Amino acid sequence: MSRKSVQPRKVSRKANFLLGGLAGMGATAIVQPLDLVKNRMQLSGVGGGVRAHKTSLHVIASIIRNEGIFALYNGLSAGLLRQATYSTTRLGVYQSLFDKLSGADGKPPGVIKKICIGVVAGASGAVVGTPAEISLIRMTSDGRLPPDQRRGYKNVFDALIRITREEGIMTLWRGCGPTVVRAMVVNAAQLATYSQAKQFLLSFDYFSDNITCHFMASMLSGLVTTLASMPVDIAKTRVQSMKTVKGVPEYTGAFDVLSRVVRNEGFFSLWKGFTPYYARLGPHTVLTFVFLEQLRIAYCNYYKS
């Protein structure tokens, strides 16, 4: 099978940011229930207690039974705001740096440069998106708390205002450290793997730059990203959902979370919730990249005409 050279589509820098945010928001609108299930699974059995949920299906059944079917979309407004901030930044930064580091002939950067670009893009997006992230974590985990302990945020803006008023504005960036680390791992794996897989597939005559190629590259990207990022994601989730009792936080930081999870719940608990995590991240990765590529095609076709 012969190989061919591939010339990437050129999209303006501003459009890279806009299209990235729209693609992320579109994907989140579809997979939000899986994000809620993932968060509930990761918070189940905190501190070595009895696990409230044993499987993803048990989580879903419990939510529908106790909170109603529409509770599966709790935190949707926070999820959309997170993508509007986080994905807009990370995908925009990644594509802008990718274009800048590509050769004059359109040759893409090497895999090491792609990983480095992904790290920078992930860190940038995480800092911008952390306030929406902490709102999302709290809104999706609220239903697991006893009724008298629930925060009862009405929407993401209510969450942001109340967190600022009740706990201080810096609480919006609680867990920013592990969030940034997770985003660096996720984007180094996700964006670099997708770009490399797509480049490899397109080097053969059998593949063209269409939805089939995008789907295959993004599926591989989602699996690699899931395996690499789950331990960091568990640390981030627990830090951002923890309560402070008499001025003392439940955890001192991400490493404290990881050590206590391993000690109290077992090493493989670092991948607790793998099924809903991959079921969420896999489709989210696929949908994000498919939406992004289709938006880029539409953009290029519009301005070409």
Contacts in CASP RR format, 6 or more apart in sequence:
PFRMAT RR
TARGET T0000
AUTHOR 0000-0000-0000
METHOD contacts of the structure
MODEL  1
MSRKSVQPRKVSRKANFLLGGLAGMGATAIVQPLDLVKNRMQLSGVGGGV
RAHKTSLHVIASIIRNEGIFALYNGLSAGLLRQATYSTTRLGVYQSLFDK
LSGADGKPPGVIKKICIGVVAGASGAVVGTPAEISLIRMTSDGRLPPDQR
RGYKNVFDALIRITREEGIMTLWRGCGPTVVRAMVVNAAQLATYSQAKQF
LLSFDYFSDNITCHFMASMLSGLVTTLASMPVDIAKTRVQSMKTVKGVPE
YTGAFDVLSRVVRNEGFFSLWKGFTPYYARLGPHTVLTFVFLEQLRIAYC
NYYKS
1 204 0 8 1.000
1 205 0 8 1.000
1 206 0 8 1.000
2 204 0 8 1.000
2 205 0 8 1.000
3 203 0 8 1.000
3 204 0 8 1.000
3 205 0 8 1.000
4 202 0 8 1.000
4 203 0 8 1.000
4 204 0 8 1.000
4 205 0 8 1.000
5 203 0 8 1.000
6 199 0 8 1.000
6 202 0 8 1.000
6 203 0 8 1.000
6 209 0 8 1.000
7 106 0 8 1.000
8 99 0 8 1.000
8 102 0 8 1.000
8 106 0 8 1.000
8 108 0 8 1.000
9 296 0 8 1.000
9 297 0 8 1.000
9 300 0 8 1.000
10 99 0 8 1.000
10 300 0 8 1.000
11 19 0 8 1.000
11 95 0 8 1.000
11 296 0 8 1.000
11 299 0 8 1.000
11 300 0 8 1.000
13 92 0 8 1.000
13 96 0 8 1.000
13 99 0 8 1.000
15 299 0 8 1.000
16 91 0 8 1.000
16 92 0 8 1.000
16 95 0 8 1.000
16 96 0 8 1.000
16 99 0 8 1.000
17 88 0 8 1.000
17 89 0 8 1.000
17 91 0 8 1.000
17 92 0 8 1.000
17 96 0 8 1.000
18 88 0 8 1.000
19 91 0 8 1.000
19 292 0 8 1.000
19 295 0 8 1.000
19 296 0 8 1.000
19 299 0 8 1.000
20 87 0 8 1.000
20 88 0 8 1.000
20 91 0 8 1.000
20 92 0 8 1.000
20 95 0 8 1.000
20 288 0 8 1.000
20 292 0 8 1.000
20 295 0 8 1.000
21 83 0 8 1.000
21 84 0 8 1.000
21 87 0 8 1.000
21 88 0 8 1.000
21 91 0 8 1.000
22 291 0 8 1.000
22 295 0 8 1.000
23 87 0 8 1.000
23 91 0 8 1.000
23 287 0 8 1.000
23 288 0 8 1.000
23 289 0 8 1.000
23 291 0 8 1.000
23 292 0 8 1.000
23 295 0 8 1.000
24 83 0 8 1.000
24 87 0 8 1.000
24 91 0 8 1.000
24 284 0 8 1.000
24 287 0 8 1.000
24 288 0 8 1.000
24 291 0 8 1.000
24 292 0 8 1.000
25 80 0 8 1.000
25 83 0 8 1.000
25 84 0 8 1.000
25 87 0 8 1.000
26 83 0 8 1.000
26 287 0 8 1.000
26 288 0 8 1.000
26 291 0 8 1.000
27 83 0 8 1.000
27 283 0 8 1.000
27 284 0 8 1.000
27 287 0 8 1.000
27 288 0 8 1.000
27 291 0 8 1.000
28 35 0 8 1.000
28 76 0 8 1.000
28 79 0 8 1.000
28 80 0 8 1.000
28 82 0 8 1.000
28 83 0 8 1.000
28 284 0 8 1.000
29 76 0 8 1.000
29 80 0 8 1.000
30 283 0 8 1.000
30 287 0 8 1.000
31 280 0 8 1.000
31 283 0 8 1.000
31 284 0 8 1.000
31 287 0 8 1.000
32 72 0 8 1.000
32 73 0 8 1.000
32 75 0 8 1.000
32 76 0 8 1.000
32 79 0 8 1.000
33 60 0 8 1.000
33 72 0 8 1.000
33 73 0 8 1.000
34 276 0 8 1.000
34 279 0 8 1.000
34 280 0 8 1.000
34 283 0 8 1.000
34 284 0 8 1.000
35 79 0 8 1.000
35 136 0 8 1.000
35 140 0 8 1.000
35 280 0 8 1.000
36 63 0 8 1.000
36 72 0 8 1.000
36 73 0 8 1.000
36 74 0 8 1.000
36 75 0 8 1.000
36 140 0 8 1.000
37 56 0 8 1.000
37 59 0 8 1.000
37 60 0 8 1.000
37 63 0 8 1.000
37 276 0 8 1.000
37 280 0 8 1.000
38 273 0 8 1.000
38 276 0 8 1.000
38 277 0 8 1.000
38 280 0 8 1.000
39 137 0 8 1.000
39 140 0 8 1.000
39 141 0 8 1.000
39 237 0 8 1.000
39 241 0 8 1.000
40 52 0 8 1.000
40 53 0 8 1.000
40 59 0 8 1.000
40 63 0 8 1.000
40 140 0 8 1.000
40 141 0 8 1.000
40 144 0 8 1.000
41 53 0 8 1.000
41 56 0 8 1.000
41 59 0 8 1.000
41 272 0 8 1.000
41 273 0 8 1.000
41 276 0 8 1.000
41 277 0 8 1.000
42 233 0 8 1.000
42 234 0 8 1.000
42 237 0 8 1.000
42 238 0 8 1.000
42 272 0 8 1.000
42 273 0 8 1.000
43 141 0 8 1.000
43 144 0 8 1.000
43 237 0 8 1.000
43 238 0 8 1.000
43 241 0 8 1.000
44 51 0 8 1.000
44 52 0 8 1.000
44 53 0 8 1.000
44 59 0 8 1.000
44 144 0 8 1.000
44 272 0 8 1.000
45 51 0 8 1.000
45 52 0 8 1.000
45 265 0 8 1.000
46 238 0 8 1.000
47 260 0 8 1.000
47 264 0 8 1.000
47 265 0 8 1.000
48 264 0 8 1.000
48 265 0 8 1.000
49 264 0 8 1.000
52 62 0 8 1.000
52 144 0 8 1.000
53 59 0 8 1.000
53 62 0 8 1.000
55 275 0 8 1.000
56 273 0 8 1.000
56 275 0 8 1.000
56 276 0 8 1.000
56 279 0 8 1.000
59 276 0 8 1.000
60 72 0 8 1.000
63 71 0 8 1.000
63 72 0 8 1.000
63 143 0 8 1.000
64 71 0 8 1.000
64 72 0 8 1.000
66 143 0 8 1.000
67 74 0 8 1.000
67 143 0 8 1.000
71 143 0 8 1.000
74 139 0 8 1.000
74 140 0 8 1.000
74 142 0 8 1.000
74 143 0 8 1.000
75 135 0 8 1.000
75 136 0 8 1.000
75 139 0 8 1.000
75 140 0 8 1.000
75 156 0 8 1.000
77 155 0 8 1.000
77 156 0 8 1.000
77 157 0 8 1.000
78 132 0 8 1.000
78 135 0 8 1.000
78 136 0 8 1.000
78 139 0 8 1.000
78 140 0 8 1.000
78 155 0 8 1.000
78 156 0 8 1.000
78 159 0 8 1.000
79 132 0 8 1.000
79 136 0 8 1.000
79 156 0 8 1.000
80 156 0 8 1.000
81 132 0 8 1.000
81 135 0 8 1.000
81 156 0 8 1.000
82 129 0 8 1.000
82 132 0 8 1.000
82 133 0 8 1.000
82 135 0 8 1.000
82 136 0 8 1.000
84 132 0 8 1.000
85 125 0 8 1.000
85 128 0 8 1.000
85 129 0 8 1.000
85 131 0 8 1.000
85 132 0 8 1.000
86 125 0 8 1.000
86 126 0 8 1.000
86 128 0 8 1.000
86 129 0 8 1.000
86 132 0 8 1.000
86 133 0 8 1.000
86 183 0 8 1.000
87 125 0 8 1.000
87 288 0 8 1.000
89 121 0 8 1.000
89 122 0 8 1.000
89 124 0 8 1.000
89 125 0 8 1.000
89 128 0 8 1.000
89 129 0 8 1.000
90 118 0 8 1.000
90 121 0 8 1.000
90 122 0 8 1.000
90 124 0 8 1.000
90 125 0 8 1.000
90 126 0 8 1.000
90 183 0 8 1.000
90 187 0 8 1.000
90 191 0 8 1.000
91 121 0 8 1.000
91 191 0 8 1.000
91 288 0 8 1.000
91 292 0 8 1.000
92 121 0 8 1.000
93 120 0 8 1.000
93 121 0 8 1.000
93 122 0 8 1.000
93 124 0 8 1.000
93 125 0 8 1.000
94 117 0 8 1.000
94 118 0 8 1.000
94 121 0 8 1.000
94 122 0 8 1.000
94 187 0 8 1.000
94 191 0 8 1.000
97 117 0 8 1.000
97 120 0 8 1.000
97 121 0 8 1.000
98 108 0 8 1.000
98 109 0 8 1.000
98 114 0 8 1.000
98 117 0 8 1.000
98 195 0 8 1.000
101 109 0 8 1.000
101 113 0 8 1.000
101 117 0 8 1.000
102 108 0 8 1.000
102 109 0 8 1.000
108 114 0 8 1.000
108 195 0 8 1.000
108 199 0 8 1.000
109 117 0 8 1.000
111 192 0 8 1.000
111 196 0 8 1.000
114 191 0 8 1.000
114 192 0 8 1.000
114 195 0 8 1.000
114 196 0 8 1.000
115 188 0 8 1.000
115 192 0 8 1.000
116 188 0 8 1.000
117 191 0 8 1.000
117 192 0 8 1.000
118 184 0 8 1.000
118 187 0 8 1.000
118 188 0 8 1.000
118 191 0 8 1.000
118 192 0 8 1.000
119 184 0 8 1.000
119 187 0 8 1.000
119 188 0 8 1.000
121 187 0 8 1.000
121 191 0 8 1.000
122 180 0 8 1.000
122 183 0 8 1.000
122 184 0 8 1.000
122 186 0 8 1.000
122 187 0 8 1.000
122 188 0 8 1.000
123 180 0 8 1.000
123 183 0 8 1.000
123 184 0 8 1.000
125 183 0 8 1.000
126 133 0 8 1.000
126 176 0 8 1.000
126 179 0 8 1.000
126 180 0 8 1.000
126 182 0 8 1.000
126 183 0 8 1.000
126 184 0 8 1.000
127 176 0 8 1.000
127 180 0 8 1.000
130 172 0 8 1.000
130 173 0 8 1.000
130 175 0 8 1.000
130 176 0 8 1.000
130 179 0 8 1.000
131 160 0 8 1.000
131 172 0 8 1.000
131 173 0 8 1.000
132 156 0 8 1.000
132 160 0 8 1.000
133 179 0 8 1.000
133 236 0 8 1.000
133 240 0 8 1.000
134 163 0 8 1.000
134 171 0 8 1.000
134 172 0 8 1.000
134 173 0 8 1.000
134 174 0 8 1.000
134 175 0 8 1.000
134 240 0 8 1.000
135 153 0 8 1.000
135 156 0 8 1.000
135 159 0 8 1.000
135 160 0 8 1.000
135 163 0 8 1.000
136 156 0 8 1.000
137 237 0 8 1.000
137 240 0 8 1.000
137 241 0 8 1.000
138 151 0 8 1.000
138 153 0 8 1.000
138 159 0 8 1.000
138 163 0 8 1.000
138 240 0 8 1.000
138 241 0 8 1.000
139 153 0 8 1.000
139 156 0 8 1.000
139 159 0 8 1.000
141 241 0 8 1.000
142 150 0 8 1.000
142 151 0 8 1.000
142 152 0 8 1.000
142 153 0 8 1.000
143 150 0 8 1.000
145 151 0 8 1.000
151 159 0 8 1.000
151 162 0 8 1.000
153 159 0 8 1.000
153 162 0 8 1.000
160 172 0 8 1.000
163 171 0 8 1.000
163 172 0 8 1.000
164 171 0 8 1.000
164 172 0 8 1.000
167 244 0 8 1.000
174 239 0 8 1.000
174 240 0 8 1.000
175 236 0 8 1.000
175 239 0 8 1.000
175 240 0 8 1.000
175 253 0 8 1.000
175 254 0 8 1.000
177 254 0 8 1.000
178 232 0 8 1.000
178 235 0 8 1.000
178 236 0 8 1.000
178 239 0 8 1.000
178 253 0 8 1.000
178 254 0 8 1.000
178 257 0 8 1.000
179 236 0 8 1.000
179 240 0 8 1.000
181 232 0 8 1.000
181 254 0 8 1.000
182 229 0 8 1.000
182 232 0 8 1.000
182 233 0 8 1.000
182 235 0 8 1.000
182 236 0 8 1.000
185 228 0 8 1.000
185 229 0 8 1.000
185 232 0 8 1.000
186 225 0 8 1.000
186 228 0 8 1.000
186 229 0 8 1.000
189 221 0 8 1.000
189 224 0 8 1.000
189 225 0 8 1.000
189 228 0 8 1.000
189 229 0 8 1.000
190 221 0 8 1.000
190 222 0 8 1.000
190 224 0 8 1.000
190 225 0 8 1.000
190 285 0 8 1.000
191 221 0 8 1.000
193 217 0 8 1.000
193 220 0 8 1.000
193 221 0 8 1.000
193 222 0 8 1.000
193 224 0 8 1.000
193 225 0 8 1.000
194 217 0 8 1.000
194 218 0 8 1.000
194 220 0 8 1.000
194 221 0 8 1.000
194 285 0 8 1.000
194 289 0 8 1.000
197 216 0 8 1.000
197 217 0 8 1.000
197 220 0 8 1.000
197 221 0 8 1.000
198 213 0 8 1.000
198 214 0 8 1.000
198 217 0 8 1.000
201 207 0 8 1.000
201 213 0 8 1.000
201 216 0 8 1.000
201 217 0 8 1.000
202 208 0 8 1.000
202 209 0 8 1.000
202 213 0 8 1.000
207 213 0 8 1.000
209 293 0 8 1.000
211 290 0 8 1.000
211 293 0 8 1.000
211 294 0 8 1.000
214 289 0 8 1.000
214 290 0 8 1.000
214 293 0 8 1.000
215 286 0 8 1.000
215 290 0 8 1.000
217 289 0 8 1.000
218 282 0 8 1.000
218 285 0 8 1.000
218 286 0 8 1.000
218 288 0 8 1.000
218 289 0 8 1.000
218 290 0 8 1.000
219 282 0 8 1.000
219 285 0 8 1.000
219 286 0 8 1.000
221 285 0 8 1.000
221 289 0 8 1.000
222 278 0 8 1.000
222 281 0 8 1.000
222 282 0 8 1.000
222 285 0 8 1.000
222 286 0 8 1.000
223 278 0 8 1.000
223 282 0 8 1.000
225 281 0 8 1.000
225 282 0 8 1.000
225 285 0 8 1.000
226 274 0 8 1.000
226 277 0 8 1.000
226 278 0 8 1.000
226 281 0 8 1.000
226 282 0 8 1.000
230 270 0 8 1.000
230 271 0 8 1.000
230 273 0 8 1.000
230 274 0 8 1.000
230 277 0 8 1.000
231 258 0 8 1.000
231 270 0 8 1.000
231 271 0 8 1.000
232 254 0 8 1.000
233 277 0 8 1.000
234 257 0 8 1.000
234 258 0 8 1.000
234 261 0 8 1.000
234 269 0 8 1.000
234 270 0 8 1.000
234 272 0 8 1.000
235 253 0 8 1.000
235 254 0 8 1.000
235 255 0 8 1.000
235 257 0 8 1.000
235 258 0 8 1.000
236 254 0 8 1.000
238 250 0 8 1.000
238 251 0 8 1.000
238 257 0 8 1.000
238 261 0 8 1.000
239 251 0 8 1.000
239 253 0 8 1.000
239 254 0 8 1.000
239 257 0 8 1.000
242 249 0 8 1.000
242 250 0 8 1.000
242 251 0 8 1.000
243 250 0 8 1.000
244 250 0 8 1.000
251 257 0 8 1.000
251 260 0 8 1.000
258 270 0 8 1.000
261 269 0 8 1.000
261 270 0 8 1.000
262 269 0 8 1.000
262 270 0 8 1.000
265 272 0 8 1.000
END
